Amino acid sequence: MNNKFLGLILSAGVAALTSCGGGKADQKPADAATDSTNTSAAVENGFSINRGVNLDHWLSQRGTGVDIDPNYISKKDFEQIKNLGFDFVRVPIEEQLMYNEDLTRRKIGFDLLDSAVKWSDETGLKMICDLHIIRSFHFNSENGEANTLFEKEEAQDNYIKVWMDIQEFLKNTPEDKVAYELLNEVTTPDPENWNKLIAKAVKAIRANEPTRKIIIGSNHWQIPSTFPDLKVPENDKNLILSFHYYNPNVITHYKAHWASFKDYTGKIQYPGDVLVDKDFFSTVKNEDERKNLENMCGVWDADRMEKEIMIAKNVADSLGLPLFCGEFGVYPYHVSQEIRTKWYEDIMEVFRKNNISCCHWGWKNDFPCVDEKTLEPNYVAPIIAK
């Protein structure tokens, strides 16, 4: 995704996700769209997913001052997603694009969200409605001001109001077809801030939908190493836990201008010792930053990726909950096909071995698996769809 990572790195080796800002709201409050009433027969095994893609840069992350393009995604995209072997889509939505400042619905956004539900149903795809960005929280603080979600009670109240309205719109969709994802890539110094808000949001949703699948990620951009700090409501088996995975960053974001390794232009390799030119570290003057970057390097292969991911898997297993990778991918424009292919083959083998469903970032934008105009698949699509 655009501006995918910041230089802010945790010792676990994952950088923060970023994006362009929100879109402009209508000048006058739009009439609320009617609630979505798409229905189909439920299946006995409920909401189950295997391989999916993120419909990025459609109802979220359009860029500062850029509104929704109603033609960016169509039923043709859903049909091709199904044809390639995927079984679900994750639809990121952004408060600024879906709601006016007074939290009245923007018709353009909810009409397209309703289309997403219909196209999913008509093509046999499951769907995750992912609240990706809200006015009081952006996973890389790109709302034009500091995040206030965990500092102001009013911001948390508004967050719950947004979810209550999304739920009102989607509550008639079959529970085996549509799931809710609470918030994308939360970052807060104290994980208890997020744990308390999780409890509040789940309680609010459960008042009307006791068995709808709800997807919850861990603190600090949903990286696996923060899963031991995650607390979810007890005895709720209709939860799915979610992590994101982009390690090693020097491979997945090589020469990306927003990434932590944006200044490194030397040779890379995977598998193996990923950053070949060790002299690069001497050019990083900030000691903490240098140590973080060094921790992200070294020898990487499928075993190291699996070891990290198993931190999240073990937590999910201990709670008796399924685990889901909501985002992963390699920025394609500077990494050789050989390296990129090997990384995808390894991460997909880890997912298959550990029975982890996954959703590629993204579909046809900056981390594409198809051509943006023709929707013809590139060499990555068959690796991740199988």
Backbone hydrogen bonds in HBPLUS format (Angstrom, degrees):
<---DONOR---> <-ACCEPTOR-->    atom                        ^
c    i                          cat <-CA-CA->   ^        H-A-AA   ^      H-
h    n   atom  resd res      DA  || num        DHA   H-A  angle D-A-AA Bond
n    s   type  num  typ     dist DA aas  dist angle  dist       angle   num
A0018-THR N   A0004-LYS O   2.86 MM  14  4.79 129.1  2.12 100.7 110.2     1
A0006-LEU N   A0016-ALA O   2.79 MM  10  5.23 134.8  2.00 134.8 148.7     2
A0010-LEU N   A0014-VAL O   3.41 MM   4  5.93 165.5  2.43 145.9 148.2     3
A0013-GLY N   A0010-LEU O   2.89 MM   3  5.57 163.0  1.92 118.3 124.1     4
A0063-GLY N   A0021-GLY O   3.26 MM  42  4.89 138.5  2.44 166.8 156.1     5
A0036-SER N   A0169-PHE O   2.81 MM 133  5.40 137.9  1.99 133.2 145.3     6
A0046-GLY N   A0043-VAL O   3.21 MM   3  5.67 166.7  2.23 116.1 118.8     7
A0358-CYS N   A0050-ASN O   3.03 MM 308  6.43 156.1  2.09 155.1 157.9     8
A0087-ASP N   A0051-ARG O   2.83 MM  36  5.81 165.7  1.85 166.8 169.7     9
A0052-GLY N   A0358-CYS O   2.90 MM 306  6.24 143.1  2.04 147.1 155.7    10
A0360-HIS N   A0052-GLY O   2.89 MM 308  6.27 151.5  1.97 143.7 134.5    11
A0090-ARG N   A0053-VAL O   3.01 MM  37  6.23 158.6  2.06 143.3 146.6    12
A0054-ASN N   A0360-HIS O   2.90 MM 306  6.06 150.0  1.99 177.2 167.3    13
A0055-LEU N   A0090-ARG O   2.93 MM  35  6.21 166.4  1.95 168.1 169.4    14
A0094-GLU N   A0059-LEU O   2.97 MM  35  6.28 130.6  2.23 164.0 150.1    15
A0066-VAL N   A0063-GLY O   3.02 MM   3  5.30 164.6  2.04 133.5 131.5    16
A0072-TYR N   A0069-ASP O   3.12 MM   3  5.47 171.2  2.12 118.0 120.6    17
A0077-ASP N   A0074-SER O   3.00 MM   3  5.49 133.1  2.23 109.3 120.1    18
A0079-GLU N   A0075-LYS O   2.88 MM   4  6.20 157.5  1.93 154.7 161.5    19
A0080-GLN N   A0076-LYS O   2.96 MM   4  6.18 155.4  2.02 146.2 152.3    20
A0081-ILE N   A0077-ASP O   2.88 MM   4  6.13 157.3  1.93 152.5 159.3    21
A0082-LYS N   A0078-PHE O   3.03 MM   4  6.28 161.1  2.07 148.1 152.5    22
A0083-ASN N   A0079-GLU O   2.88 MM   4  6.09 157.1  1.93 144.6 151.8    23
A0084-LEU N   A0080-GLN O   2.94 MM   4  6.10 145.4  2.06 149.0 155.9    24
A0086-PHE N   A0081-ILE O   3.22 MM   5  5.71 149.1  2.32 166.4 157.3    25
A0085-GLY N   A0082-LYS O   3.05 MM   3  5.37 157.1  2.10 109.3 116.7    26
A0126-LYS N   A0087-ASP O   2.96 MM  39  6.33 167.7  1.97 143.0 143.9    27
A0089-VAL N   A0126-LYS O   2.99 MM  37  6.39 148.2  2.09 139.8 146.1    28
A0128-ILE N   A0089-VAL O   2.87 MM  39  6.30 149.2  1.97 153.3 162.1    29
A0091-VAL N   A0128-ILE O   2.77 MM  37  5.95 178.4  1.77 172.2 171.6    30
A0130-ASP N   A0091-VAL O   3.06 MM  39  5.69 162.0  2.09 129.7 134.4    31
A0093-ILE N   A0130-ASP O   2.82 MM  37  6.06 155.1  1.88 168.8 166.7    32
A0132-HIS N   A0093-ILE O   2.83 MM  39  5.43 144.5  1.95 147.9 159.7    33
A0097-LEU N   A0094-GLU O   2.95 MM   3  5.42 136.4  2.14 112.2 124.2    34
A0098-MET N   A0094-GLU O   2.95 MM   4  6.13 141.6  2.10 152.7 164.5    35
A0095-GLU N   A0133-ILE O   2.87 MM  38  6.20 167.6  1.88 159.0 158.6    36
A0098-MET N   A0095-GLU O   3.13 MM   3  5.04 126.4  2.43  94.7 109.1    37
A0099-TYR N   A0095-GLU O   2.74 MM   4  5.49 151.4  1.82 159.4 161.3    38
A0106-ARG N   A0098-MET O   2.83 MM   8  5.31 157.6  1.88 145.9 140.2    39
A0100-ASN N   A0104-THR O   2.89 MM   4  5.45 166.3  1.91 163.2 166.5    40
A0103-LEU N   A0100-ASN O   2.85 MM   3  5.15 155.1  1.91 118.6 121.2    41
A0109-GLY N   A0106-ARG O   3.11 MM   3  5.59 120.8  2.48 109.5 122.6    42
A0110-PHE N   A0106-ARG O   3.21 MM   4  6.52 168.1  2.22 162.1 164.8    43
A0111-ASP N   A0107-LYS O   2.83 MM   4  5.84 153.7  1.90 154.7 161.7    44
A0112-LEU N   A0108-ILE O   3.26 MM   4  6.34 155.0  2.33 137.3 143.2    45
A0113-LEU N   A0109-GLY O   2.93 MM   4  6.21 148.9  2.03 143.8 153.5    46
A0114-ASP N   A0110-PHE O   2.95 MM   4  5.99 154.6  2.02 138.6 145.0    47
A0115-SER N   A0111-ASP O   2.97 MM   4  6.27 144.6  2.10 135.8 146.1    48
A0116-ALA N   A0112-LEU O   2.86 MM   4  6.16 149.7  1.95 145.2 153.0    49
A0117-VAL N   A0113-LEU O   3.11 MM   4  6.47 152.7  2.19 145.5 151.7    50
A0118-LYS N   A0114-ASP O   3.00 MM   4  6.30 162.4  2.03 149.8 154.5    51
A0119-TRP N   A0115-SER O   2.73 MM   4  5.90 171.3  1.74 160.8 163.1    52
A0120-SER N   A0116-ALA O   2.93 MM   4  5.94 151.3  2.01 140.5 148.7    53
A0121-ASP N   A0117-VAL O   3.01 MM   4  6.21 163.3  2.04 147.8 152.2    54
A0122-GLU N   A0118-LYS O   2.83 MM   4  6.04 164.2  1.85 155.0 159.7    55
A0123-THR N   A0119-TRP O   3.04 MM   4  6.02 140.4  2.20 138.7 147.2    56
A0124-GLY N   A0120-SER O   2.94 MM   4  5.89 112.4  2.41 139.5 155.2    57
A0125-LEU N   A0120-SER O   2.79 MM   5  4.66 147.3  1.89 145.1 145.6    58
A0124-GLY N   A0121-ASP O   3.31 MM   3  5.16 153.0  2.38  96.6 104.5    59
A0127-MET N   A0177-LYS O   2.88 MM  50  6.24 152.3  1.96 162.3 171.0    60
A0179-ALA N   A0127-MET O   2.94 MM  52  6.44 151.1  2.03 152.7 162.1    61
A0129-CYS N   A0179-ALA O   2.90 MM  50  6.24 169.9  1.91 163.2 161.3    62
A0181-GLU N   A0129-CYS O   2.90 MM  52  6.01 157.4  1.95 153.9 147.7    63
A0131-LEU N   A0181-GLU O   3.23 MM  50  6.21 173.3  2.24 154.9 153.8    64
A0184-ASN N   A0131-LEU O   3.15 MM  53  6.42 134.0  2.38 148.0 151.1    65
A0134-ILE N   A0137-PHE O   3.07 MM   3  5.22 168.4  2.08 159.7 157.9    66
A0137-PHE N   A0134-ILE O   3.10 MM   3  5.22 155.4  2.17 104.7 112.4    67
A0148-THR N   A0136-SER O   2.96 MM  12  5.15 142.4  2.11 131.9 143.8    68
A0149-LEU N   A0136-SER O   3.17 MM  13  5.05 139.8  2.34 144.7 134.4    69
A0141-SER N   A0138-HIS O   2.79 MM   3  4.77 167.9  1.81 121.8 118.9    70
A0151-GLU N   A0148-THR O   2.98 MM   3  5.01 162.6  2.01 110.3 115.2    71
A0152-LYS N   A0148-THR O   2.98 MM   4  5.80 149.8  2.07 168.4 164.1    72
A0155-ALA N   A0152-LYS O   3.10 MM   3  5.32 124.9  2.42  99.5 112.6    73
A0156-GLN N   A0152-LYS O   3.32 MM   4  6.77 152.6  2.40 146.4 153.2    74
A0157-ASP N   A0153-GLU O   2.90 MM   4  6.19 154.9  1.96 151.0 158.6    75
A0158-ASN N   A0154-GLU O   2.92 MM   4  6.17 154.5  1.99 146.7 153.1    76
A0159-TYR N   A0155-ALA O   2.98 MM   4  6.22 150.8  2.07 141.7 149.9    77
A0160-ILE N   A0156-GLN O   3.02 MM   4  6.31 159.6  2.07 150.2 154.2    78
A0161-LYS N   A0157-ASP O   2.93 MM   4  6.21 153.0  2.01 144.3 152.5    79
A0162-VAL N   A0158-ASN O   2.86 MM   4  6.14 154.7  1.92 150.8 156.9    80
A0163-TRP N   A0159-TYR O   3.10 MM   4  6.44 160.5  2.14 147.5 152.3    81
A0164-MET N   A0160-ILE O   2.86 MM   4  6.13 152.6  1.93 149.8 158.1    82
A0165-ASP N   A0161-LYS O   3.02 MM   4  6.26 148.5  2.12 145.7 153.5    83
A0166-ILE N   A0162-VAL O   2.90 MM   4  6.21 159.7  1.94 153.4 159.4    84
A0167-GLN N   A0163-TRP O   2.83 MM   4  5.94 163.3  1.86 148.8 153.8    85
A0168-GLU N   A0164-MET O   2.97 MM   4  6.12 150.6  2.06 134.4 142.6    86
A0169-PHE N   A0165-ASP O   3.01 MM   4  6.27 147.0  2.12 144.2 152.5    87
A0169-PHE N   A0166-ILE O   3.09 MM   3  5.10 120.2  2.46  94.0 108.9    88
A0170-LEU N   A0166-ILE O   2.94 MM   4  6.20 147.7  2.05 149.0 158.4    89
A0171-LYS N   A0167-GLN O   2.74 MM   4  5.32 126.8  2.03 155.1 161.1    90
A0173-THR N   A0170-LEU O   2.96 MM   3  5.56 167.6  1.98 124.3 128.1    91
A0177-LYS N   A0174-PRO O   2.99 MM   3  5.31 160.6  2.03 111.5 116.8    92
A0178-VAL N   A0174-PRO O   3.24 MM   4  6.50 151.4  2.33 159.9 166.6    93
A0180-TYR N   A0213-LYS O   3.07 MM  33  6.46 166.2  2.09 157.9 158.5    94
A0215-ILE N   A0180-TYR O   2.66 MM  35  6.01 161.8  1.69 158.2 164.0    95
A0182-LEU N   A0215-ILE O   3.13 MM  33  6.32 156.3  2.19 168.5 166.0    96
A0220-HIS N   A0186-VAL O   2.74 MM  34  5.78 110.8  2.22 132.8 152.8    97
A0221-TRP N   A0186-VAL O   3.10 MM  35  5.58 147.1  2.22 131.4 141.3    98
A0193-ASN N   A0190-ASP O   2.94 MM   3  5.73 154.2  2.01 124.6 130.7    99
A0194-TRP N   A0191-PRO O   3.14 MM   3  5.43 121.6  2.49 102.6 114.9   100
A0195-ASN N   A0191-PRO O   3.00 MM   4  6.33 162.1  2.03 151.0 156.7   101
A0196-LYS N   A0192-GLU O   2.95 MM   4  6.00 161.2  1.99 147.0 150.2   102
A0197-LEU N   A0193-ASN O   3.28 MM   4  6.48 152.0  2.37 136.0 143.5   103
A0198-ILE N   A0194-TRP O   2.80 MM   4  6.02 154.5  1.87 155.5 162.9   104
A0199-ALA N   A0195-ASN O   3.11 MM   4  6.38 162.4  2.15 146.1 149.6   105
A0200-LYS N   A0196-LYS O   3.12 MM   4  6.38 153.9  2.19 141.6 148.5   106
A0201-ALA N   A0197-LEU O   2.87 MM   4  6.06 163.8  1.89 154.5 158.3   107
A0202-VAL N   A0198-ILE O   2.84 MM   4  5.99 173.4  1.85 162.6 164.6   108
A0203-LYS N   A0199-ALA O   3.05 MM   4  6.04 160.4  2.09 141.5 147.4   109
A0204-ALA N   A0200-LYS O   3.11 MM   4  6.30 154.8  2.18 141.9 148.4   110
A0205-ILE N   A0201-ALA O   3.01 MM   4  6.29 162.4  2.04 154.0 158.3   111
A0206-ARG N   A0202-VAL O   2.80 MM   4  5.89 163.3  1.83 156.0 161.3   112
A0208-ASN N   A0205-ILE O   3.23 MM   3  6.02 153.3  2.31 119.6 124.4   113
A0209-GLU N   A0205-ILE O   3.00 MM   4  6.02 151.7  2.08 147.2 155.1   114
A0214-ILE N   A0238-ASN O   3.09 MM  24  6.57 152.5  2.17 150.6 158.4   115
A0240-ILE N   A0214-ILE O   2.91 MM  26  6.15 152.0  1.98 149.1 150.2   116
A0216-ILE N   A0240-ILE O   2.88 MM  24  6.30 156.4  1.93 162.1 170.0   117
A0242-SER N   A0216-ILE O   2.82 MM  26  5.72 149.2  1.92 140.4 140.6   118
A0223-ILE N   A0220-HIS O   3.32 MM   3  6.33 157.6  2.37 126.0 128.6   119
A0244-HIS N   A0222-GLN O   2.93 MM  22  5.48 154.1  2.00 132.4 136.8   120
A0226-THR N   A0223-ILE O   3.21 MM   3  5.99 163.4  2.24 124.2 128.5   121
A0227-PHE N   A0224-PRO O   3.10 MM   3  5.56 169.2  2.11 120.2 122.8   122
A0229-ASP N   A0226-THR O   3.13 MM   3  5.69 151.3  2.21 114.6 122.5   123
A0230-LEU N   A0227-PHE O   2.98 MM   3  5.13 159.2  2.02 111.7 118.5   124
A0241-LEU N   A0322-PRO O   3.06 MM  81  6.32 164.7  2.08 166.9 162.0   125
A0324-PHE N   A0241-LEU O   2.81 MM  83  6.02 140.5  1.96 152.8 165.8   126
A0243-PHE N   A0324-PHE O   2.95 MM  81  6.45 150.5  2.04 152.4 161.8   127
A0326-GLY N   A0243-PHE O   2.92 MM  83  6.09 136.6  2.11 148.6 160.7   128
A0245-TYR N   A0327-GLU O   2.93 MM  82  6.29 166.0  1.95 153.4 157.2   129
A0251-ILE N   A0248-PRO O   2.96 MM   3  5.60 148.6  2.06 117.3 126.2   130
A0252-THR N   A0248-PRO O   3.05 MM   4  6.34 167.0  2.06 155.6 157.8   131
A0253-HIS N   A0249-ASN O   2.87 MM   4  5.52 147.2  1.98 145.0 150.0   132
A0331-TYR N   A0252-THR O   2.76 MM  79  5.60 172.6  1.77 148.8 147.6   133
A0256-ALA N   A0253-HIS O   3.12 MM   3  5.31 168.5  2.14 123.6 123.1   134
A0259-ALA N   A0256-ALA O   3.09 MM   3  5.48 163.6  2.12 118.0 123.2   135
A0262-LYS N   A0259-ALA O   3.15 MM   3  5.08 146.6  2.27 116.2 112.7   136
A0264-TYR N   A0261-PHE O   3.03 MM   3  5.42 161.7  2.06 115.3 121.2   137
A0276-VAL N   A0267-LYS O   3.18 MM   9  5.52 161.2  2.22 149.9 151.5   138
A0269-GLN N   A0274-VAL O   3.00 MM   5  4.69 143.3  2.14 122.5 131.0   139
A0272-GLY N   A0300-TRP O   2.99 MM  28  5.38 162.2  2.02 148.3 154.0   140
A0300-TRP N   A0272-GLY O   2.88 MM  28  5.38 159.3  1.92 136.8 136.2   141
A0274-VAL N   A0298-GLY O   3.12 MM  24  6.19 146.7  2.23 156.1 147.0   142
A0280-PHE N   A0277-ASP O   3.26 MM   3  6.08 168.1  2.27 118.9 122.5   143
A0281-PHE N   A0278-LYS O   3.27 MM   3  6.05 147.1  2.39 118.9 123.1   144
A0282-SER N   A0279-ASP O   3.13 MM   3  5.63 138.4  2.32 110.7 120.6   145
A0283-THR N   A0280-PHE O   2.92 MM   3  5.46 154.7  1.98 115.7 124.0   146
A0284-VAL N   A0281-PHE O   3.13 MM   3  5.41 159.3  2.18 108.2 114.6   147
A0290-ARG N   A0286-ASN O   2.88 MM   4  6.09 157.7  1.93 152.0 159.1   148
A0291-LYS N   A0287-GLU O   2.93 MM   4  6.18 161.8  1.97 152.2 156.3   149
A0292-ASN N   A0288-ASP O   3.00 MM   4  6.21 158.1  2.05 147.3 153.4   150
A0293-LEU N   A0289-GLU O   2.94 MM   4  6.19 160.6  1.98 151.5 156.5   151
A0294-GLU N   A0290-ARG O   2.87 MM   4  6.11 155.4  1.93 149.2 156.6   152
A0295-ASN N   A0291-LYS O   2.91 MM   4  6.11 152.8  1.99 145.8 153.0   153
A0296-MET N   A0292-ASN O   3.18 MM   4  6.44 131.3  2.43 137.4 149.5   154
A0296-MET N   A0293-LEU O   3.14 MM   3  5.13 134.4  2.36  94.7 107.2   155
A0297-CYS N   A0294-GLU O   3.09 MM   3  5.30 153.5  2.16 104.8 113.0   156
A0305-MET N   A0301-ASP O   3.14 MM   4  6.47 163.5  2.17 155.6 160.4   157
A0306-GLU N   A0302-ALA O   2.87 MM   4  6.02 162.3  1.90 151.5 156.7   158
A0307-LYS N   A0303-ASP O   2.95 MM   4  6.13 153.6  2.02 143.3 150.4   159
A0308-GLU N   A0304-ARG O   3.21 MM   4  6.51 155.9  2.27 147.2 151.7   160
A0309-ILE N   A0305-MET O   3.00 MM   4  6.25 170.0  2.01 156.0 158.9   161
A0310-MET N   A0306-GLU O   2.83 MM   4  5.92 147.4  1.94 151.5 159.4   162
A0311-ILE N   A0308-GLU O   3.11 MM   3  5.70 153.8  2.18 112.3 119.7   163
A0312-ALA N   A0309-ILE O   3.04 MM   3  5.54 124.0  2.37 110.5 122.0   164
A0313-LYS N   A0309-ILE O   3.04 MM   4  6.36 162.1  2.07 147.3 153.1   165
A0314-ASN N   A0310-MET O   2.83 MM   4  5.75 161.1  1.87 142.8 146.6   166
A0316-ALA N   A0312-ALA O   2.99 MM   4  6.28 167.4  2.01 157.0 160.3   167
A0317-ASP N   A0313-LYS O   2.83 MM   4  6.02 164.3  1.86 153.6 158.3   168
A0318-SER N   A0314-ASN O   2.96 MM   4  6.07 152.9  2.03 140.9 148.2   169
A0319-LEU N   A0315-VAL O   3.20 MM   4  6.46 135.2  2.41 142.4 153.4   170
A0319-LEU N   A0316-ALA O   3.12 MM   3  5.24 134.6  2.34  98.7 111.0   171
A0321-LEU N   A0316-ALA O   2.95 MM   5  5.10 170.2  1.96 148.2 146.7   172
A0320-GLY N   A0317-ASP O   3.03 MM   3  4.89 151.6  2.11  98.4 107.4   173
A0325-CYS N   A0357-SER O   2.91 MM  32  6.25 170.0  1.92 148.1 150.5   174
A0359-CYS N   A0325-CYS O   2.82 MM  34  6.18 134.2  2.03 162.2 176.3   175
A0361-TRP N   A0328-PHE O   3.02 MM  33  5.60 179.4  2.02 152.7 152.6   176
A0340-ARG N   A0336-SER O   2.98 MM   4  6.16 173.7  1.98 159.0 161.1   177
A0341-THR N   A0337-GLN O   2.83 MM   4  5.78 161.0  1.86 145.6 151.4   178
A0342-LYS N   A0338-GLU O   3.10 MM   4  6.23 161.7  2.14 144.0 148.9   179
A0343-TRP N   A0339-ILE O   2.98 MM   4  6.24 159.7  2.02 153.5 158.8   180
A0344-TYR N   A0340-ARG O   3.05 MM   4  6.30 167.6  2.07 153.0 155.9   181
A0345-GLU N   A0341-THR O   2.87 MM   4  6.09 160.7  1.91 152.6 158.6   182
A0346-ASP N   A0342-LYS O   2.94 MM   4  6.10 156.7  2.00 147.3 153.2   183
A0347-ILE N   A0343-TRP O   2.93 MM   4  6.18 170.8  1.94 159.0 160.9   184
A0348-MET N   A0344-TYR O   2.97 MM   4  5.97 161.8  2.00 149.2 154.6   185
A0349-GLU N   A0345-GLU O   3.05 MM   4  6.13 144.7  2.18 136.6 146.0   186
A0350-VAL N   A0346-ASP O   3.03 MM   4  6.35 151.9  2.11 148.7 156.0   187
A0351-PHE N   A0347-ILE O   3.00 MM   4  6.30 158.2  2.05 147.5 153.2   188
A0352-ARG N   A0348-MET O   2.90 MM   4  6.11 165.6  1.92 149.5 153.2   189
A0353-LYS N   A0349-GLU O   2.88 MM   4  5.92 166.3  1.90 148.5 153.0   190
A0354-ASN N   A0350-VAL O   3.14 MM   4  6.20 148.4  2.24 143.8 150.9   191
A0356-ILE N   A0351-PHE O   2.89 MM   5  4.75 171.5  1.89 141.1 144.0   192
A0355-ASN N   A0352-ARG O   3.23 MM   3  5.07 168.1  2.24 103.7 106.8   193
A0369-CYS N   A0363-TRP O   2.95 MM   6  5.64 170.4  1.96 140.7 138.3   194
A0378-ASN N   A0369-CYS O   3.03 MM   9  5.54 163.2  2.06 127.9 129.2   195
A0371-ASP N   A0376-GLU O   2.81 MM   5  5.30 150.5  1.90 141.2 149.4   196
A0375-LEU N   A0371-ASP O   2.85 MM   4  4.69 142.8  1.99 129.1 137.6   197
A0383-ILE N   A0380-VAL O   2.93 MM   3  5.37 129.7  2.19 112.6 126.9   198
A0384-ILE N   A0380-VAL O   3.20 MM   4  6.52 157.1  2.25 160.6 167.4   199
A0385-ALA N   A0381-ALA O   2.98 MM   4  5.97 143.0  2.12 152.8 163.4   200
